[in-house]
């Protein structure tokens, strides 16, 4: 769902979301498009969820801040930084380990899994996906890992559901902290 007061942007998004079909009698596409339309029922559910958006955003920020405080004294752990511009939605809290960390992302994921706590690797960059193996990739500097690869290899997506309680967060933090003591 996209909400905006920018009519040009909405028009372009609607064009892309309806397969980028040009206004011709036959099917013609001058741009890459998608079939991202949703039903009226799903749109109504989306509109209904907007009523609780502020509360969810507040809870997401609280989760991020709990992780940030819980790991503040461990130099090997950082969280994805919040940009100085804009307002983040804190949708997902992602831990980034220092390059020299003695604990790996897999160590963390397995320790959490042993406590029946789900976590995930950070999304695999497009240039590493098998489907795109024959596509050209333009790294920042030739021969170096890209920023996305670096985050993929050092990051962990932490539990971030708005239904997490303080006890749940303390448990996640405790399991991870135990790996660094």
C-alpha positions as MATLAB code, in Angstrom:
seq = 'XXXXXXXXXXXXXXXXXXXXXXXXXXXXXXXXXXXXXXXXXXXXXXXXXXXXXXXXXXXXXXXXXXXXXXXXXXXXXXXXXXXXXXXXXXXXXXXXXXXXXXXXXXXXXXXXXXXXXXXXXXXXXXXXXXXXXXXXXXXXXXXXXXXXXXXXXXXXXXXXXXXXXXXXXXXXXXXXXXXXX';
ca = [
       0.000    0.000    0.000;
       1.297    3.443   -0.868;
      -0.080    6.669    0.547;
       1.116   10.010   -0.779;
      -0.044   13.484   -1.705;
       2.329   13.492   -4.691;
       0.028   12.792   -7.644;
       2.905   12.307  -10.102;
       4.516    9.696   -7.856;
       1.192    7.906   -7.331;
       0.623    7.868  -11.090;
       4.041    6.336  -11.715;
       3.549    3.749   -8.979;
       0.136    2.820  -10.360;
       1.716    2.469  -13.837;
       4.441    0.146  -12.509;
       2.011   -1.862  -10.348;
      -0.262   -2.574  -13.321;
       2.523   -4.194  -15.346;
       3.785   -0.879  -16.818;
       1.459   -1.324  -19.765;
       1.804    1.586  -22.149;
      -1.414    3.260  -23.371;
      -1.513    1.356  -26.660;
      -4.219   -0.888  -28.080;
      -1.842   -3.851  -27.971;
       0.235   -4.949  -24.977;
       3.381   -2.849  -25.018;
       5.801   -2.266  -22.197;
       8.560    0.341  -22.370;
       9.471   -0.132  -18.684;
       9.722   -3.038  -16.272;
       6.413   -3.420  -14.467;
       4.830   -5.664  -11.882;
       1.422   -7.104  -11.062;
       1.224   -5.756   -7.510;
      -2.444   -4.901   -7.255;
      -4.418   -6.095   -4.251;
      -8.067   -6.942   -3.794;
     -10.578   -4.563   -2.236;
     -10.732   -6.796    0.856;
      -6.962   -6.629    1.372;
      -7.025   -2.868    0.810;
      -9.740   -2.525    3.475;
      -7.673   -4.562    5.932;
      -4.670   -2.349    5.176;
      -6.692    0.792    5.806;
      -7.944   -0.655    9.082;
      -4.395   -1.396   10.203;
      -3.404    2.236    9.665;
      -5.437    3.121   12.786;
      -2.893    1.324   14.982;
       0.194    2.381   13.048;
       1.482    4.920   15.583;
       1.284    2.373   18.398;
       3.116   -0.251   16.303;
       5.857    2.211   15.354;
       6.277    3.138   19.010;
       6.600   -0.552   19.942;
       9.123   -1.177   17.133;
      11.270    1.713   18.377;
      11.069    0.348   21.932;
      12.326   -3.046   20.674;
      15.255   -1.404   18.868;
      16.114    0.716   21.912;
      15.964   -2.369   24.176;
      18.487   -4.184   21.991;
      20.661   -1.082   21.774;
      20.733   -0.713   25.572;
      21.099   -4.459   26.127;
      24.261   -4.657   24.034;
      25.694   -1.176   24.717;
      28.656   -2.488   26.691;
      29.669   -5.150   24.119;
      32.043   -3.544   21.618;
      31.634   -6.414   19.146;
      27.892   -5.726   18.720;
      26.289   -2.838   16.919;
      22.818   -2.275   15.540;
      22.090   -0.963   12.083;
      22.475    2.776   12.520;
      19.595    5.200   12.351;
      20.150    7.777    9.608;
      20.337   11.424   10.634;
      17.711   12.271    8.012;
      14.084   11.150    7.935;
      12.177    9.162   10.530;
      12.834    5.385   10.685;
      10.033    2.886   11.181;
      12.249    0.442   13.120;
      10.512   -2.371   11.225;
      13.365   -4.801   11.854;
      16.202   -4.703   14.375;
      19.425   -5.925   12.777;
      22.579   -6.672   14.739;
      25.932   -6.159   13.034;
      29.002   -7.852   14.485;
      32.425   -6.253   14.396;
      34.749   -7.731   11.768;
      37.063   -8.995   14.496;
      34.245  -10.553   16.573;
      35.021  -13.956   18.015;
      31.300  -14.776   17.774;
      29.759  -15.345   14.344;
      26.224  -14.631   13.152;
      25.666  -18.405   12.948;
      26.774  -18.803   16.593;
      24.086  -16.306   17.575;
      21.372  -17.845   15.414;
      22.115  -21.362   16.738;
      22.193  -20.194   20.381;
      18.820  -18.514   19.907;
      17.456  -21.545   18.056;
      18.502  -23.774   20.987;
      16.190  -21.622   23.134;
      13.366  -21.846   20.557;
      13.911  -18.227   19.514;
      13.786  -17.496   15.798;
      16.317  -15.241   14.117;
      17.509  -14.985   10.540;
      20.480  -13.957    8.461;
      20.275  -10.565    6.810;
      18.885  -10.718    3.271;
      21.303  -12.146    0.763;
      22.382   -9.445   -1.692;
      20.971   -9.649   -5.207;
      24.406  -10.075   -6.779;
      24.894  -13.258   -4.725;
      21.533  -14.790   -5.685;
      21.795  -17.714   -8.135;
      19.162  -16.188  -10.428;
      21.374  -13.135  -11.012;
      24.739  -14.931  -11.263;
      25.149  -13.962  -14.937;
      24.211  -10.319  -14.416;
      26.814   -7.611  -14.215;
      27.399   -6.134  -10.760;
      29.062   -2.781  -10.111;
      30.748   -2.760   -6.690;
      31.861    0.450   -4.989;
      35.477   -0.544   -5.547;
      36.643   -3.361   -7.768;
      37.783   -6.400   -5.793;
      36.167   -5.325   -2.514;
      33.078   -6.693   -0.816;
      30.033   -4.539   -1.369;
      28.304   -2.879    1.577;
      25.387   -5.305    1.168;
      27.744   -8.325    1.255;
      29.459   -6.999    4.361;
      26.120   -6.599    6.155;
      24.982  -10.041    4.939;
      28.093  -11.767    6.317;
      28.152   -9.914    9.670;
      24.453   -9.340   10.386;
      21.611  -11.074   12.209;
      17.924  -10.152   12.013;
      16.742  -10.190   15.625;
      13.200  -10.958   16.788;
      11.242   -7.747   16.174;
       7.549   -8.639   16.419;
       5.395   -6.050   18.153;
       4.002   -8.783   20.412;
       7.406   -9.234   22.110;
       7.211   -8.579   25.832;
       9.986   -7.085   27.973;
      10.598  -10.607   29.282;
      10.963  -11.890   25.699;
      13.449   -9.144   24.879;
      15.414   -9.790   28.080;
      15.570  -13.478   27.157;
      16.885  -12.759   23.627;
      19.431  -10.287   24.980;
      20.505  -12.737   27.695;
      21.115  -15.596   25.255;
      23.220  -13.367   23.003;
      25.130  -11.752   25.892;
      26.074  -15.217   27.194;
      28.089  -15.791   23.996;
      30.283  -12.783   24.750;
      31.119  -13.490   28.406;
];
